[in-house]
């Protein structure tokens, strides 16, 4: 080893002993021939003092973030020079030798700066430097601690960690697959797994009973603050269980691991809402229960005969009109605050945002002159004097993102303090299928392996749109952290759902025959759940983006500034794969 100790090992018991440290020069200070360097390693920082002239000169030439080794004696700092902000602030190392392990070029940004001025693009290009920053080191440490805590908890619960293939078969799971061409089987492709779904079900058929995996998953979809092309999930599957058995396990796991790693006590059991109840109360299946007072409304019935073109065109294009009430906002709803809210909505991708204020029985709004008497009366039934109503005419998912950000923004503006910092909920009884008119077929709302509610089985024949599924989502502060379901364990039910989705029997046999055959060999009732580690960490580390808790994330354009990926490949490689580019 190039060192005898790390910074975290240093304490008063070692005073007077000779030690060797290795790390990076975080700060260099020249005090009249005596040089001080703050040596940083992964565990902490300690001050090193170079009094001998030759050592001091060598230390001054080191350069910030250069890597070096130092040997010396640990001693107490002189009285009055202690630094209470450092764990080793009462100690220093009197250097007796220094070895420069590697010089650093001038930095693109300062590692130790309290305010980071570098853009995200620069940070990701030089991610190896960005990861030296204390905030990023903490994120990586907490990520490790959390995943280890999950592993320990599930192992104690009798689960086995089993790896499933990364090169697998393309299946219909909602998002686009990443495809990998096969050189050995020309013209065929593997897919990177969107989840280990089929394989974990096969493990249940195999009698494993309790499986988990810290699984890497890949989805070729548009990126957002809470989405990456690849993510990590806690993947769980169990045999001989019902939904509430899985909910109980997850609640115990999160209470234990989040309590141990983040020091946050969770209140269990989590609230339970049916999909129908969540949609009726909150107009979303991912309600942020911290802001129950900030009511949401679906305003389509109010504006079904509107003369305001923005709303009429939205309804004609199958979008909906959503409203968010901000109570008692009159004193803070000046033009500047309203303009900032409109800008926020547009930054999230909305075409625009309408505001309506209730003032002494009248309505103030840029669109007031376009509102009919009936529309005004109906709006006055929703808000009272002093309230503010934001109206967003968009597709459901975009409107949900906009209104959630407005909730948070206005809660801060009004000094609103939620009763609970972490509002958890299980949302269940989702519709099993949704109809795709242009394709004249049904599509699974979750995945095609989700079982229908037993009492709704007959509806698959008569009214598929009314059939509820055994799917459930776990939601925290308006963000979906995980999703799961009880699965189809009979060939007959699984085949019926595939046929509703438009597959012919030949297509079913070709794409899923191997799975369906397995179900014929005594497949047990089973179900599971997958929770996103990146999202959990971002919430409990108070980060707005999951990119802040991933070592090497992609940008919102799906690129990696550090490595340059994705890049063109050599013509020879394409030829070996039998691929031509158009």
N, C-alpha and C positions, 0 to 999 in steps of 0.2 A: 504493500500500500504506500502511496505517496504522502500519506498523512497518518498521524497517530490519533487525532481527534477531529471531530466536527465542531462547529460553533455551539451547537446545542449541548455539547458535553461539558462546556467550560463552566466551572463554578469555583467557589472559594477553596474547596478542598484541594484543588490543583495548583494553588498559588505557590510559586517557587519551583515548580516542576518544569522541565524542558518538554515542549510540545512541538509538533509539526502540523501545520494547517495547509490546506490548498483550497483555492477558490478564485473569485474575481474581484478586481479592484473597483468598488462601487464609488468611492470618493477618495481624492488625493489632496492633502493639504500641506503646504510648505510653510513652516513656522521658523524662519530664520536659520536654515541649515538643518533643522530637525523636521523630518517628514512623517506625516500621519496618513495611513491608508485604512479605510474601512474595508476589511476583507469579508466578502459574502460567499457563503455556500448555500446549499439548498435548505439547511436547517436554521440559518440565522446570520448575524453580523457581529464582528468583533473589531475593535480598533487595534491596529498594529503600529508601534512607534519605532522609527529608524533613527537612532542617535549617531551611530558611527558614520563618518562623512562618506565613506565609500558606499555603504549600504543606502544612506540617504539619497545620494546622487543616483544610484541605480533605481531606487523606488520612484523618484521624481520623473524618471524617463519611462515609467511603465505604461501610462496611458489608461484612461478609463475603460473598464470591462476587459482589460487584459487578464490573462489567467496566470497565476503565479503560486509558488510554494514558499512558505516561510517557516523557519525554525527559530524558536526563542523561548524565553521564560515567561510564564503567566504571572502577572502582578496586579496589585490594586492600583486603580487610577489615583492620581494625587487628589486630595480633598478639594472640592470646588469644581472639578472637571468631569464629574460623573454625568452620564446621560440617562435620565430615567425612562426615556422612550425606547431604550434598547434592553433586551433581556440580559446582555453582558455589559450593561452601561457602567458598572462599577469596576470592570476589569479591562486590562489591555495586555498585549503581548509585546515584550521588549525583544525586538528582532536581533538575531545573531547571524542569520544568513538568509539570502533570498535567491530563489531560482525562478527565472522567467520561463514559464511553460509555453506561452504563446501570446504575442502582442495582438491587440485589437486595432482594426482600422477606426477612423472617426465614425461615430455612431449616427444612424439615421434619425434616432430619437433617444432621449435620455431614459435609462432604465429606472433611475431613482426619482425622477421628477414626480412631484405630487399632482401636478396637472399635466396630463398627456395631451400634446398638441398634434400628434401625428394622426393622419387619416386612417380609417379602417383598412383601406387598400395598402397603405404603407406598412401598417402593423402586420397584415397577413403576408405581405411580400417578405418581411423580415421576422417571420413568426418565431424563429429560434431565438431572436433577441426579445421579442414581446413576451415570450414565455418565461424570461428571467424576472419580469416585473413581479413584485410581491402579490398583487391581486391575482395574476394568472397562476403563480405558484400555489396560492391558496386554493384556487379553483381546481387545479389538478390534484392537489392533496385530498381535498374533500371528495372529489370524484372517486379516487382510489378508496378512501375510507368508506364511502357509501356502498360501492359495489362489493367490497369485502364484507361489510355488515350484512348486506343482502345474502351473500353466499353463506355466511355463518348461520343466519337465521333459518334459511331454507334447509340447510344441511341438518340442523337440529330438529327440524320438522319432518325429517325423513325423506327429503327430496334428493334425487341424484342429478348431478350436472352432466348432461350428455350433449355432445356437439352434433349438429346436423349439417348437411352439405351446403356449401356456398354455390357450387355449380349444380344447378337443378333444372327442373322443367318449368316452362312458362305456364302460369295458371291465372285465371281471372280473379284478381283481388282488388280491383278498383283503380289503381294507378298503373302507369306504363311500366313495363319491365325494362331493366337493362339487359340487353342481349349479348351473349358471348359466342362468337362463331367457333365451331369445332373444326380443328385441322384434320383430326383423324377420321371424322365422319362428315365429309364435304357436303355443304348445303344444309347442314343442321346447326342448331343453336342451343346453347344452355341459356338459362336465365339466372341472374343473381336474385336471391330470395327477397321478396317484399316482406316476408315473415317466414318462420319455420313451420307454417301452419300444417301442411299435410304430414310432414315428417314427425311432428310432435303427436299428431293423432295416431300415426302408425306405431309410435312408442307405447301409446295406451293399448293398442291392439296387441302389442308385444308383451304386455303384462308388466311394464315398468311402473305403472300406477302413479308415481309422483316424479315428474320431470321438471327441471328448470335449466335455463341457459342465459348467460349474459350475451345476447345475440346481436350480431351486426346485420342490419337490414337495409335494403336498397330500393328506392322508388324514384322513377324518372318523372318528377313533377315540379311544378313551379315552386321557387323557394320564397320563404318569408322568414320573419324573425324567429318563428317557432318551427321551422322546417328546414331540413337539409336533404341532399340527395342520398346520403347514408346516415343512419342513426343507430343508436344502441338501445336495446330494450331488455327489460327483465321479462323473460318469456317463461310462462308457467302452464303446465297442463296436469290435470288430475283425473283419476278414474273414480267411478262410484260416488259422484258428488252432484249436488244441486247448486244453483247460482249462489244462494246465501252462504254455502260452505266456502266458496271461493272469496266472496266479499269479506267474510270473517277472517280468513287467512291474510288477505291483503291488508286489512285494517290493522291486524296485529303486527304484520311485517313493517308497515310504514310507521306505526307508533314506536316500535322498537328501534328501527334504523334511523329515522329522522330525529328521534329523541337522543340517541347516542351520538350521532354525527353532528347535528346542528343545534342540539340543546333546546329543541322546540317540542313542547308537549301537545299531543293531538287529542282532541275530544272525540271519543268513539261511543256508540256506532255513528257512522256518517249518515247524513240525511239521505232519504231515499225518495226519488221522484219518478213517476212514470213519465214516459216520453210525452204522453198526451197532457199531463199536468204541467210539465215544464214548458211545453209549447203554448199552452193556454195562459199561464201566469207570466212567462218571461219572453215569449216569442223566440226562443232558442232552446236547443237541446244541450247547451253548455252554459247554464246560467251562472252569473257571478253573484252568489248569494250574500256577498258583503254589502251590496247596494240594492237591497230589496225596496228601499224608499224611492229609488230612481226608476219609476215604473216605465215599462215598455208597452207599446200598443201596435197592433197591426191595423193600419188605417185604410185598407182597401175599401171597406164598406162606406166609409165617409166620403171618399173621393171617386166612387164608381161612376159618377156622372159629372166629374169636374170639367171645368172649361180651361183649367191651367194645363198647358200642353205638356210640361215636363212630367206631370203625374199621369195624364191620360196616355201619353206615349209609353211610359214605364209599364202601366197596366196592360196595354196592348201587346207589349213584348214579353209578357208573362213574368215581369218583375213584380215586386210588391212594394208597398209604401209603409215604412216603419217609423214610429214615433218614440222619442225618449223624453220623459218629463224630468226636468231638473227642478226640484221644489225650492221655493223661497230664494230664487236666484236674482231677484230684481236689482238689488244693490250692487251686484258684481257683473251684471250682464250689460256692460257698456259696449260701444261699437268695437273697440279694440279687442275685447275678449271674444265677441261674436265672430269677428273676422279671423281670429286665431283658430277658432273651432272649425270654421269653413276650410281654412288652409290645412288643418289636421286631416279632415275628411278627404280632401283631394290628394294629400300625400299618401293616404292609404289606398287610393285607387278609385274613390267615388267620383262621379261626374260633378257632384256639388252637394250642398247641404242647405236646407231651409230652416230658418229660426222663426218662432212665433212667441211673442211675449203677451201674457195676460196682464193688462194694466187697467184697474178700476172698471172692470166689466167690458172693456174693449180689447181688441187684439191689435198688436203692432207687429208688422212683418213686411218684408219686401214684396210678399205676394198677397197682402191683405185685399187689394183691389180686385184680385181674381177670385176671391172666395165668395161663394153664395151665402145667403142668409142661413140656409140649413147647415152648410159646412161650418160656419162660424158657431152656430148653436151647438153642434156636436162637439166641436173642439172645446168650447166652454164647459162642456160636461166632463172633460178630461182634466183640465187645468183650472186653477183658481188664481185670483190676482196675486202677482208676485212670482208665479211659476214661469218657467221657460220650457218650450217644447221644440226639440230638434226633429226634423223630418228628413228621412233618407229614402230615396226611391231607387233601390238596387236589388240585385239577387241576394238571397238570404244570407249566404256565407260572408259576402262583402259587407252587407249592412250590419251583420253581427259584429264584425271586427271594428267597424267605424263606431258603432254605438258603445261598445265596450271601452274603447279608448276615450270617448267623450265622457263616459261614466267616471273613469279614473281621473281624467283631467279636471272635471268640474268638482269632484269630491275634494281634490287638493285645493282648488280655487276657493271653495266654500269652507275649507277647514273641517270637512266632514270626516269623522273618525268611525270606521266600521266597528260594530260590536265584537267582531272576530277577525283576526288577521288572516286566518286560513279557513276558508269556508268550503268544506268538502261535500260532495254529493255523489250518490250512485243514481244514474239515469237508466231506466230499464223499459221493457215492453216496446221497443222500437218496431216500426213496420218491418215486416220480413222482406217485402219486395216493393219496387216502384216500377211503373210502366214507362217505357221509352217509346213514345208514339211514332217517331220517325223510323224506328227499327222494328216496330210492331212486336215487341217482346218485353218480358219482365227482366228486371235487373235486381240483384241482391243489394239491399241497402248497406249491409256490413260485409259479409263474404258468403259465398254460396254454401259453405259448410256449416252455417249457423242453423240450429234446429228451430222449427216453428213451435210456438206454445202448444202443448199437447191438446188443450181444449179448442185450438184453432185449426187443427189438422184438416177438418172437413172443408174449411174455407179455401184451401188450395184448389179445390175443384170448382167451387161456386163463386167465390169472391176473393181472389188472391190479394187484392189491395187492402182487405180488412184483416188479413192474417198478421198476428203479432209474432215477433221473434223472441228467442231466448238470449238476445244480445243485451249487454250492459256496458255502460261507459262510466269511468270514474273521472270526476271533474273537480278541479280545484281553482277557485278564484276566476271562473269563467274560461279556464283552459282545460281541454281534454288531456288528461295525463295517461290514460290507458283505456283499452277496450278489450272485451272478451265475450264469450258466449258458451252456452251448452251446445255441443255439436250434434250433427246427425250421426247416429251410430248404426242405422239400418240402411241397407242398400236401397230398399224400396223408396224411402223418403228422400234420400239423396238424389236418386235418379229422377224422381218427380220434380224436384226443384231445378235440376239441370234442364229438364224438358221445358219447364215454364220459362227458363232463361233463353230458350230458342235453340238449344242444341239438339241435333238429331241423335238417334241411338248410335249411329256409326261414329259421330263426333264424340259422344260420351265414352264409348268403348275405347276410341283412339287416345283421348286426352286423359281420361280418368279411370280407365278399366282396371289398372293396377291397384288403385285405391279402393274402388268398389269391390273388387275381389277380396281384398283384405277384410272388408266389413263383414263378409260372409263367414269368417272364421271366428265367431264368438267375440266380436268387438264389444267392449263394455260401454255403458253410458259414461260419458266423459265431457269435460269442459275445461276452459282455461282463461287466461288473461295475459295481456302484454302491457307493460307500463314503460313509458319513455324516460330513460335515465336523464337525457339531456334537458328535457322540460322540467323534471323534478329539481335538478340542480340549479337551473336558471332561476326558479322561483325562490328557493331557499338561500341562494346567494345574491338575491335582489338584482338580477341582471335582466335587462329587457330583451336580450337576444340569446338564443342557445349557442350562437357562435362564441360567446364569452366563456363557455364551459367545455368547449371541444378543442383538443390540442391543435388540430390542423383542419379547420372548417373550410368549406367553399364559400365564395362570395354569393350575392343574390343572383348573379349571372351564371352561377354554377361553375366558376373557374377557381383554380388554386394559384394565386399570385406567386406563391413560394416556388412551386415546381413547374408552373406553366401549364398544367393540365386543364382541359384536354388539348391534345396536340395532334397534328397529322402523324401518320405512321409511314414507315418505309414501304415503297411499292413492292419490295420483295415479300414483306410480311403479308400484304394483301393478296399477292399471287398465291402464296402458300395456303391461304384460307379460301381461295376461289372467289374473291370479292372484287368487284369493280365499283368505283365511285362515279355517281352522276353529278 
